[in-house]
C-alpha cells in the first residue's frame, strides 16, 4: 500500500498539533496528558501500551493452544499485515494469505517459515477491489474444508488520483470497505459454524485508522462514496473508507449478538508506522518538532500489536463492536458510534452487492 502522500497529510497534522502544544495554543491538559502517555508508552488497563510490539502482545499465548486455529489475513504481503502473519504463525496459527501478487506472498511465506519452519501458510489469489475475484477466493478457501477462527481485514489502498474498480466504484472505497464487507459476508457462516463446532469464539478484526475522525456527517453519503464525481480528495476518500470499516464492525456486531452467534468483530487503529517520509520533512521543521513527531510514529511490530492482541488475547474474549488503539479499548468519533448510520450503511452496501452479484431476472 502506497501511503506516501497520505502520510504527508497525516504527519502535517501531527506537526501542527505538536507545534500548538509547544506554543501553548491548545491549553488542554487532557490532550497533553494523552500525548505524554503515548510518548512514554505507559500501559493501559490491558497491561500494554503504544510501545508494545506484536510479539509482546502475544507472548502469553502458547503454540499448543493456537495450533488448531486458522486465520485469514488480507494485506499480508508487506507492512503490518506481514508482521501480523509472522507473529500469528509463530504462535502456531495456520495462516491463509489472500494476495494479488502471489510472488510477494511467496516471499513472505519463505521469510516466515525460515523463522518458524513448522508454520502452515496457504497462499490464494485475490483482488479486493473486484467482487468476482473475492467470490473466487472464498470459493477456493471453502473448498479446502478448513475451519476459520480469525479473519483480519487489514489490506488498504490510498489513491491520490480518482480511479475506479472493474465494478465501476471509486477504488479506495471499493478496496478498503466494500471488498472487506463482501469477504466477511461470504465467510461469515463458516466462522459461525467453526465457533459452534469448536466452542472457540470467532474473531473478525477490521483494521481502520484514527483519520476516521476527520470525516464530517455531511461528507458521508453512500452514493458519493461510490462515485465522487467532483472534488475528489485522496485523503478524504481514505478517511471515509476507514469510517465505513468501523460502522461495518458496529452493525455486524449488533447482528451477531442478536442471533447469539459466537463470533466477535472489532475495529483497531494500528497507529502510523515509521517510514522515510518523516525524514523528508526535517529540513522544514525545528529539531524539537522533528524529535517529537518521530516519537509518535511506530515501528512495524508496534503497528501490528493491536491487531494481534485483539485477534488472540483472552482479555478480548466476548468483546465485540469495540474500537481499539495501543492494545486497549479506545474512543472513536461520534459519527462512528452512530447506530443508525451504521445500519443505513450496512443496508445500502448489502443492496448494492447483491444487485451486482445476482443475475438480472428476465
Secondary structure, 3 states (H helix, E strand, C coil): CCCHHHHHHHHHHHHHHHHHHHCCCCCCHHHHHHHHHHHHCCCCCCCCCCCCCHHHHCCCCCHHHHCCCEEEECCCCCHHHHHHHHHHHHCCCEEEEEECCHHHHHHHHHHHHHHCCCCCEEEEECCCCCHHHHHHHHHHHHHCCCCCCEEEECCCCCCCCCCECCCCCEHHHHHHHHHHHHHHHHHHHHHHHHHHHHCCCEEEEEEECHHHHHCCHHHCCHHHHHCCCCCCCHHHHHHHHHHHHHHHHHHHHHHHHHCCCCEEEEEEECCCECCCHHHHCHHHCCHHHHHHHHHHCECHHHHHHHHHHHHHCHHHCCCCCCEEECCEECCCCCHHHCHHHHHHHHHHHHHHHHHHHCCCCC
